Amino acid sequence: MNKKMIKSSLLALMLVLVVGCVSKTSHDVIRIGSKDFTENEIVAEIYALALEDAGYNVKRQMNISSSVIHKSITSKQIDLYPEYTGTGLISILKQKTINDPRKCYEAVKTAYNKKYHMTWLDYAKANDGQGLFVSKKISEQYGIKKISDLQKHASELRFASQGEFDEREDGLPVLEKVYGRFDWKSTKVYDNGLKYEVVEKKQADVAPAYTTEGKLSETNKFVLLEDDKQCWAPYNLAPVVRNETLKKFPKIKTALNKVDQTLDTATMTKLNAQVDVQHKEYADVAKTYYESIKDQ
């Protein structure tokens, strides 16, 4: 074999090796999606960092519309994303509300595996569900820490409604079904974006909110009330993973379950606040948080 033939053979061998490496890398990518709002982007980014730390090659597909992300995973465009137990049960599976967090989780876990060939990994304590908050002053003045306390003092308090909350099945109707009638001193409809301002400025005393909204981290101003009778469905965070992906990359389970063990409602609220109130980038917030928990 002459030098030219040897050189050609070596080049061909190198090309095969390069193509093989590229093919392997592409094949081994884990595609993580997120919904199109702050909290989901933060959590998806934390998941991505955890998987990269575990040695996986990750592709991020963030900011997918909440209305189409389920289709994205069922059509294999993504491999996993953060979902909420209540969303899975009510919006995707079209089942009746289960108010107990563990039973809700078990229901979606079983149904998703059977119907969609997907696995719900461990759920976090973080619950992004429906709630009510009052000002710190009102909480202290009337001793209101839970919704049953609020119901007893409703006639002394002004309610800042967002309109649809009064009519929506999972809003005021179910609240009054469980706790009894709320005879507010007054009720007025405000734009959702103004609710914290009107409560802080004492134009109203109580308003509905989702339980991990960033402004609720300002505990010197606002008190999120405990839903002590479990009126509303739980919306606990958990990774949803295609079974095919989990079988191929089994260490995903350990890496992501470790993350979810650290996420409770108060922690998630503070992370959301860093983006929505302090205007930091979600990726920076996720990285700082992951660095703080990765060696735990």
ROFIMAR-66976 format. One record per residue: residue in three letters; x, y, z of N, C-alpha, C in turn. Coordinates in steps of 0.001 Angstrom, whole numbers, padded with zeros to 6 digits, always signed. Layout:
N
ALAXYZXYZXYZ ...
END
This chain:
296
MET+000857-001195+000000+000000+000000+000000+000891+001241+000000 ASN+000693+002156-000987+001523+003353-001053+001035+004407-000082 LYS+001807+005486+000043+001490+006538+001017+000147+007193+000747 LYS-000174+007363-000548-001444+007999-000886-002623+007149-000428 MET-002484+005815-000620-003569+004907-000224-003712+004873+001302 ILE-002561+004880+002008-002584+004877+003466-003270+006139+003984 LYS-002907+007291+003366-003492+008565+003771-004994+008571+003550 SER-005423+008023+002401-006850+007971+002084-007592+007075+003067 SER-006969+005957+003439-007584+005021+004376-007737+005655+005757 LEU-006689+006381+006175-006741+007051+007470-007829+008115+007511 LEU-007934+008875+006416-008971+009905+006338-010366+009287+006400 ALA-010531+008154+005700-011823+007474+005696-012175+006965+007092 LEU-011131+006411+007779-011357+005914+009130-011737+007039+010077 MET-011061+008191+009959-011362+009347+010799-012779+009837+010549 LEU-013190+009823+009283-014535+010274+008939-015586+009370+009574 VAL-015335+008052+009536-016264+007098+010140-016376+007338+011640 LEU-015208+007581+012280-015204+007813+013716-015954+009086+014085 VAL-015733+010158+013312-016404+011429+013566-017910+011292+013401 VAL-018323+010652+012279-019751+010453+012029-020376+009622+013135 GLY-019630+008581+013569-020119+007732+014648-020310+008505+015925 CYS-019354+009396+016247-019450+010198+017463-020622+011164+017394 VAL-020788+011812+016246-021887+012758+016068-023226+012055+016208 SER-023307+010860+015559-024545+010109+015612-024882+009709+017040 LYS-023859+009273+017800-024067+008859+019180-024516+010039+020039 THR-023862+011181+019838-024220+012365+020612-025660+012777+020351 SER-026039+012810+019088-027399+013188+018720-028411+012214+019310 HIS-028051+010935+019272-028949+009893+019763-029143+009992+021268 ASP-028133+010469+021980-028150+010472+023438-028610+011789+024064 VAL-029119+012698+023274-029604+013974+023797-030944+013784+024514 ILE-031074+014417+025689-032351+014450+026400-032964+015828+026174 ARG-034153+015858+025615-034819+017116+025278-035799+017505+026391 ILE-035481+018588+027070-036320+019069+028173-037161+020253+027706 GLY-038455+020182+027950-039348+021284+027608-039809+022030+028840 SER-040382+023193+028624-041033+023935+029711-042260+024643+029163 LYS-043187+024954+030052-044327+025774+029676-043894+027227+029572 ASP-044834+028079+029180-044488+029465+028843-044720+030428+030000 PHE-044290+030052+031200-044345+030993+032324-043163+030754+033256 THR-042890+031750+034071-041670+031817+034869-041360+030548+035646 GLU-042284+030116+036467-042014+028983+037349-041589+027737+036589 ASN-042310+027420+035525-042012+026220+034767-040651+026314+034090 GLU-040296+027506+033632-038982+027703+033016-037864+027521+034044 ILE-038054+028064+035234-037054+027913+036287-036834+026433+036612 VAL-037923+025717+036838-037820+024314+037231-037219+023476+036111 ALA-037647+023713+034876-037088+022973+033748-035581+023207+033632 GLU-035144+024442+033871-033719+024750+033809-032950+024047+034943 ILE-033546+023987+036132-032909+023257+037238-032788+021775+036870 TYR-033837+021212+036295-033776+019822+035830-032644+019641+034820 ALA-032536+020570+033881-031505+020478+032850-030110+020485+033470 LEU-029888+021369+034415-028581+021457+035085-028269+020181+035853 ALA-029288+019612+036501-029088+018374+037253-028701+017224+036323 LEU-029343+017164+035167-029032+016093+034219-027660+016290+033583 GLU-027310+017519+033293-025965+017787+032767-024907+017417+033797 ASP-025200+017709+035050-024277+017364+036129-024133+015844+036265 ALA-025182+015113+035874-025144+013650+035916-024495+013059+034672 GLY-024040+013929+033765-023301+013478+032587-024098+013366+031311 TYR-025334+013844+031327-026171+013748+030135-026019+014975+029241 ASN-026272+014767+027961-026309+015853+026984-027758+016327+026881 VAL-027999+017593+027188-029358+018115+027297-029635+019183+026250 LYS-030795+019104+025641-031268+020147+024740-032492+020798+025372 ARG-032467+022108+025496-033566+022851+026111-034552+023333+025050 GLN-035828+023079+025283-036890+023571+024410-037918+024280+025294 MET-037546+025498+025674-038340+026253+026653-039472+027038+025998 ASN-040356+027533+026888-041397+028476+026496-042392+027881+025499 ILE-042760+026616+025708-043793+025982+024889-045158+026358+025471 SER-046094+026694+024628-047429+027065+025098-048009+025976+026002 SER-048589+026401+027107-049178+025445+028057-050240+024571+027403 SER-050890+025107+026372-051968+024367+025718-051470+023283+024763 VAL-050195+023315+024411-049679+022328+023442-048537+021472+023983 ILE-048061+021736+025213-046883+021002+025690-047173+019515+025868 HIS-048403+019166+026236-048736+017740+026352-048619+017056+024990 LYS-049062+017740+023962-048934+017184+022606-047467+017068+022213 SER-046649+017998+022682-045213+017960+022361-044556+016700+022896 ILE-044965+016282+024097-044336+015072+024656-044968+013805+024101 THR-046270+013818+023820-046897+012615+023264-046444+012374+021825 SER-046067+013435+021125-045573+013294+019746-044051+013152+019697 LYS-043432+013000+020863-041992+012734+020994-041116+013888+020535 GLN-041635+015100+020593-040812+016273+020287-039936+016655+021478 ILE-040377+016291+022683-039585+016464+023896-039638+015155+024686 ASP-038709+015014+025637-038624+013784+026418-039188+013932+027826 LEU-039140+015138+028351-039659+015358+029701-039916+016835+029917 TYR-040728+017158+030931-040984+018547+031320-041626+018555+032699 PRO-041628+019704+033394-042291+019802+034694-043800+019998+034503 GLU-044583+019159+035179-046042+019249+035093-046616+019354+036507 TYR-047903+019610+036578-048599+019768+037849-049655+018682+037981 THR-049734+018080+039168-050647+016956+039345-052097+017331+039025 GLY-052527+018503+039470-053893+018939+039205-054158+019143+037723 THR-053171+019669+037012-053310+019858+035560-053434+018508+034864 GLY-052592+017579+035260-052643+016248+034658-053989+015578+034882 LEU-054499+015679+036100-055744+015009+036443-056957+015656+035772 ILE-057056+016984+035887-058268+017687+035465-058221+018086+033985 SER-057122+018696+033562-057046+019231+032192-056705+018171+031151 ILE-055801+017251+031487-055369+016242+030510-056239+014993+030567 LEU-056399+014422+031759-057146+013173+031886-058657+013384+031982 LYS-059075+014652+032222-060500+014989+032332-061197+014208+033456 GLN-060479+014005+034543-061050+013310+035689-061506+014313+036743 LYS-062302+013841+037684-062789+014702+038753-061664+015052+039718 THR-061819+016172+040374-060820+016645+041332-060618+015644+042467 ILE-059350+015419+042802-058979+014645+043991-058176+015597+044872 ASN-058692+015938+046018-058076+016978+046839-056877+016521+047647 ASP-056758+015235+047894-055611+014719+048633-054388+014655+047705 PRO-053282+015325+048051-052111+015386+047161-051559+014026+046762 ARG-051423+013109+047708-050871+011783+047409-051788+010997+046486 LYS-053105+011019+046766-054050+010277+045936-054131+010862+044532 CYS-054047+012195+044438-054043+012854+043126-052824+012413+042322 TYR-051674+012411+042973-050423+011985+042319-050515+010534+041845 GLU-050992+009655+042710-051082+008241+042344-052037+008035+041167 ALA-053108+008828+041128-054079+008710+040038-053464+009092+038692 VAL-052737+010228+038663-052143+010644+037391-050983+009728+037008 LYS-050236+009277+037991-049108+008376+037714-049589+007093+037049 THR-050640+006508+037595-051178+005264+037045-051763+005473+035650 ALA-052560+006532+035501-053239+006779+034218-052261+007142+033111 TYR-051263+007981+033414-050288+008377+032397-049479+007171+031912 ASN-049115+006306+032823-048324+005132+032435-049133+004229+031510 LYS-050401+004071+031836-051266+003190+031049-051654+003811+029712 LYS-052015+005087+029739-052564+005726+028535-051501+006319+027631 TYR-050452+006907+028226-049469+007643+027425-048067+007037+027466 HIS-047873+005970+028229-046544+005359+028388-045531+006384+028892 MET-045950+007091+029934-045106+008097+030581-045068+007838+032080 THR-043986+008299+032707-043804+008136+034146-043782+009486+034842 TRP-044553+009588+035909-044446+010728+036812-043408+010369+037867 LEU-042304+011084+037915-041334+010877+038976-041875+011502+040273 ASP-041099+011472+041340-041588+011959+042641-042088+013401+042548 TYR-043182+013677+043237-043713+015039+043216-043102+015873+044333 ALA-042961+017167+044073-042407+018099+045058-043507+018583+045997 LYS-043104+019099+047149-044066+019715+048063-044602+021023+047483 ALA-043849+021621+046564-044270+022881+045947-045629+022711+045275 ASN-046583+023548+045661-047956+023455+045171-048377+024802+044589 ASP-048501+024855+043273-048898+026082+042593-050392+026027+042302 GLY-051182+026074+043369-052625+025956+043231-053351+027250+043564 GLN-054663+027156+043633-055489+028308+043974-055362+028605+045461 GLY-055398+029881+045809-055328+030268+047214-055906+031642+047454 LEU-055856+032070+048696-056300+033399+049107-055229+034010+050004 PHE-055060+035326+049891-054117+036004+050779-054765+037249+051383 VAL-054243+037646+052541-054669+038875+053206-053421+039689+053517 SER-053634+040931+053903-052495+041743+054323-051982+041232+055663 LYS-050732+041484+055943-050130+041082+057215-050889+041708+058389 LYS-051283+042970+058220-051988+043679+059280-053331+043019+059587 ILE-054073+042666+058545-055374+042027+058734-055201+040661+059397 SER-054187+039922+058982-053910+038612+059576-053692+038725+061076 GLU-052904+039719+061460-052606+039898+062884-053804+040467+063647 GLN-054526+041381+063004-055667+042027+063668-056783+041046+064008 TYR-057073+040132+063069-058190+039210+063261-057747+037775+063582 GLY-056445+037538+063623-055957+036184+063879-056262+035230+062741 ILE-056118+035727+061500-056448+034925+060320-055176+034299+059740 LYS-055092+032983+059808-053951+032258+059242-054399+031175+058263 LYS-055657+030801+058326-056200+029782+057430-057571+030216+056925 ILE-058066+029536+055902-059298+029969+055246-060507+029852+056177 SER-060507+028884+057068-061629+028785+058010-061666+029984+058952 ASP-060500+030551+059282-060458+031798+060064-061059+032946+059257 LEU-060706+032974+057975-061192+034037+057089-062713+034009+056978 GLN-063265+032820+056855-064714+032683+056685-065469+033286+057867 LYS-064920+033141+059061-065568+033666+060272-065589+035193+060299 HIS-064633+035814+059615-064515+037282+059652-064870+037932+058303 ALA-065460+037169+057387-065724+037675+056036-066550+038965+056048 SER-067504+039075+056965-068394+040243+056994-067668+041526+057394 GLU-066442+041388+057878-065650+042555+058286-064577+042919+057248 LEU-064540+042167+056153-063438+042306+055206-063919+042619+053793 ARG-063082+043363+053057-063374+043756+051673-062628+042820+050726 PHE-063373+042271+049777-062819+041267+048867-062456+041890+047525 ALA-061194+041681+047099-060740+042146+045781-060841+040978+044807 SER-061910+040923+044061-062141+039830+043127-061482+040114+041780 GLN-061267+039048+041008-060831+039204+039618-061972+038852+038651 GLY-063182+038881+039166-064348+038645+038310-064595+037175+038062 GLU-063759+036554+037263-063951+035157+036887-063857+034228+038100 PHE-063127+034636+039120-062993+033819+040324-064361+033562+040964 ASP-065243+034560+040885-066568+034434+041491-067444+033418+040755 GLU-067177+033192+039477-068021+032336+038650-067390+030979+038354 ARG-066073+030940+038304-065376+029720+037920-065658+028587+038909 GLU-065873+027399+038386-066245+026261+039231-065213+025994+040331 ASP-063922+026185+039990-062875+025927+040975-062468+027200+041730 GLY-063354+028214+041698-063104+029454+042420-064009+029567+043635 LEU-064785+030648+043685-065658+030902+044824-066713+029815+045051 PRO-067333+029260+044003-068351+028226+044233-067859+027043+045063 VAL-066687+026500+044735-066185+025359+045507-065704+025807+046884 LEU-065207+027040+046962-064787+027591+048249-065963+027623+049225 GLU-067103+028129+048759-068287+028235+049625-068934+026877+049866 LYS-068770+025971+048941-069304+024618+049130-068607+023922+050288 VAL-067302+024179+050423-066509+023509+051459-066524+024267+052786 TYR-066398+025605+052724-066246+026402+053948-067532+027087+054406 GLY-068516+027154+053531-069713+027919+053842-069674+029274+053162 ARG-070749+029995+053241-070882+031276+052547-069925+032331+053109 PHE-069386+033147+052196-068529+034266+052578-069318+035567+052341 ASP-069838+036143+053401-070608+037378+053296-069667+038568+053471 TRP-068976+038919+052382-067986+039989+052456-068618+041327+052841 LYS-067854+042152+053513-068290+043519+053811-068551+044257+052510 SER-067683+044015+051522-067872+044553+050172-067029+043714+049216 THR-067387+043768+047955-066599+043076+046930-066506+043950+045693 LYS-065316+044007+045117-065088+044837+043945-064120+044127+043021 VAL-064368+044219+041728-063520+043551+040748-062326+044438+040389 TYR-061126+043864+040483-059884+044552+040111-059146+043733+039061 ASP-058338+044401+038274-057446+043698+037364-056492+042833+038178 ASN-056219+041633+037686-055370+040692+038412-054005+041284+038765 GLY-053466+042101+037883-052151+042687+038112-052122+043727+039220 LEU-053287+044146+039686-053365+045187+040717-053658+044659+042111 LYS-053890+043363+042251-054406+042831+043516-053474+043076+044705 TYR-052174+042943+044491-051252+043167+045614-051178+044651+045973 GLU-051260+045488+044962-051224+046931+045197-052443+047396+045991 VAL-053640+046904+045628-054843+047368+046323-054905+046853+047761 VAL-054353+045653+047994-054313+045137+049366-053275+045890+050180 GLU-052125+046156+049573-051077+046890+050288-051528+048315+050619 LYS-052291+048925+049713-052753+050297+049920-054061+050370+050723 LYS-054473+049220+051254-055649+049138+052134-056957+049502+051430 GLN-056987+049291+050100-058231+049480+049360-059074+048202+049394 ALA-058437+047098+049792-059110+045808+049965-058314+045024+051000 ASP-058917+043939+051499-058283+043181+052575-057855+041774+052172 VAL-058552+041191+051196-058299+039803+050813-058471+039651+049303 ALA-057680+038763+048712-057765+038547+047265-057308+037127+046923 PRO-057772+036580+045799-057312+035270+045345-055940+035372+044695 ALA-055186+034280+044755-053859+034238+044145-053483+032792+043904 TYR-052494+032595+043035-051902+031263+042933-050781+031175+043965 THR-050631+030024+044570-049904+029907+045833-048383+030060+045746 THR-047822+030149+044543-046373+030374+044437-046045+031694+043738 GLU-047005+032609+043666-046738+033906+043043-045625+034644+043788 GLY-044730+035263+043026-043549+035879+043597-043828+036911+044683 LYS-044880+037695+044541-045179+038746+045524-045482+038170+046906 LEU-045898+036926+046957-046200+036305+048244-044948+036042+049069 SER-043781+036220+048446-042531+036089+049199-042346+037271+050157 GLU-043105+038347+049934-043032+039523+050805-043918+039279+052027 THR-043448+038402+052892-044252+037959+054032-044432+039044+055097 ASN-043694+040129+054963-043920+041267+055874-045139+042083+055449 LYS-045657+041798+054254-046817+042523+053731-048044+041630+053549 PHE-047800+040376+053117-048911+039509+052719-048818+038150+053412 VAL-049983+037573+053686-050056+036253+054302-050914+035338+053422 LEU-050291+034276+052920-051026+033259+052168-051731+032351+053163 LEU-053040+032199+053001-053825+031444+053971-053794+029942+053683 GLU-053718+029173+054749-053733+027716+054627-055124+027242+054219 ASP-055179+026398+053209-056439+025778+052792-056653+024565+053695 ASP-057110+024813+054919-057124+023785+055951-058158+022682+055729 LYS-059120+022900+054835-060107+021859+054522-059884+021276+053127 GLN-058732+021577+052546-058352+021080+051213-059479+021283+050196 CYS-059878+022536+050102-060948+022916+049179-060512+022744+047719 TRP-059292+023168+047433-058831+023195+046045-057927+022030+045695 ALA-057934+021691+044434-057098+020594+043937-055620+020916+044148 PRO-054813+019907+044440-053369+020130+044559-052726+020247+043179 TYR-051761+021143+043073-051002+021309+041830-049519+021181+042155 ASN-049145+019962+042581-047754+019711+042933-046907+019483+041695 LEU-045706+020040+041709-044763+019894+040603-044160+018497+040570 ALA-043970+017977+039369-043265+016705+039188-042779+016595+037747 PRO-041654+015904+037524-041205+015668+036145-042037+014558+035505 VAL-042481+014794+034286-043148+013764+033490-042169+013346+032394 VAL-041884+012042+032324-040850+011529+031419-041425+010407+030560 ARG-041088+010411+029287-041494+009298+028422-040808+008018+028907 ASN-041564+006910+028973-040996+005647+029452-039802+005200+028619 GLU-039881+005444+027327-038786+005084+026429-037497+005805+026824 THR-037638+007080+027170-036480+007876+027583-035945+007387+028920 LEU-036832+007093+029850-036425+006645+031178-035723+005288+031113 LYS-036170+004429+030234-035536+003123+030062-034125+003274+029503 LYS-033972+004242+028589-032672+004473+027962-031700+005153+028924 PHE-032241+006067+029745-031403+006839+030674-031950+006698+032105 PRO-031782+005561+032741-032417+005306+034052-031965+006238+035175 LYS-030783+006844+035056-030294+007720+036124-031038+009058+036168 ILE-031874+009317+035155-032733+010509+035178-033534+010545+036475 LYS-034053+009395+036859-034921+009309+038041-034229+009823+039289 THR-033021+009362+039541-032286+009766+040741-031982+011256+040730 ALA-031523+011759+039576-031132+013167+039467-032308+014114+039690 LEU-033455+013812+039082-034598+014717+039176-035352+014574+040492 ASN-035427+013363+041018-036071+013196+042329-035309+013959+043410 LYS-033999+014005+043281-033181+014748+044247-033523+016232+044209 VAL-033750+016770+043014-034143+018175+042878-035494+018414+043534 ASP-036470+017570+043224-037828+017804+043717-037935+017704+045231 GLN-037038+016969+045855-037039+016885+047318-036772+018243+047964 THR-036154+019161+047224-035780+020469+047780-036818+021550+047522 LEU-037800+021278+046669-038735+022319+046240-040035+022263+047029 ASP-040238+023250+047897-041531+023400+048557-042155+024717+048105 THR-043345+025008+048593-044078+026187+048120-043329+027480+048426 ALA-042777+027590+049625-042054+028809+050002-040811+029010+049135 THR-040090+027925+048879-038883+028008+048037-039242+028422+046618 MET-040288+027815+046070-040687+028131+044707-041156+029576+044587 THR-041831+030061+045621-042291+031449+045641-041109+032410+045603 LYS-040074+032113+046361-038881+032970+046389-038155+032955+045046 LEU-038086+031796+044410-037444+031714+043094-038234+032514+042058 ASN-039561+032392+042097-040400+033177+041181-040224+034670+041410 ALA-040092+035055+042676-039935+036478+043005-038656+037051+042416 GLN-037597+036262+042384-036335+036756+041836-036466+037127+040361 VAL-037351+036423+039661-037575+036720+038235-038657+037779+038058 ASP-039823+037564+038673-040980+038420+038416-040981+039732+039189 VAL-040296+039758+040329-040258+040975+041140-038910+041678+041022 GLN-037824+040888+041110-036477+041468+041048-035933+041540+039625 HIS-036633+040929+038672-036327+041005+037234-034971+040388+036865 LYS-034641+039300+037517-033461+038527+037138-033831+037553+036021 GLU-032818+037031+035327-033063+036044+034281-033334+034683+034923 TYR-034326+033979+034380-034701+032699+035004-033550+031698+034999 ALA-032735+031716+033946-031616+030774+033870-030583+031057+034958 ASP-030359+032330+035255-029413+032698+036319-029949+032278+037686 VAL-031241+032478+037894-031875+032091+039163-031783+030578+039348 ALA-032069+029837+038281-032017+028370+038339-030595+027889+038631 LYS-029618+028508+037998-028220+028082+038191-027775+028316+039627 THR-028091+029488+040160-027714+029799+041544-028360+028817+042507 TYR-029632+028513+042262-030332+027585+043148-029736+026183+043043 TYR-029486+025740+041811-028935+024387+041658-027570+024258+042332 GLU-026753+025279+042212-025442+025265+042868-025587+025139+044386 SER-026669+025672+044924-026867+025641+046380-027364+024289+046888 ILE-027894+023452+045994-028468+022172+046448-027725+020944+045931 LYS-026866+021101+044953-026330+019921+044255-025489+019013+045132 ASP-024906+019550+046198-024068+018712+047061-024797+018248+048321 GLN-026101+018511+048368-026864+018095+049552-027081+016596+049576 
END
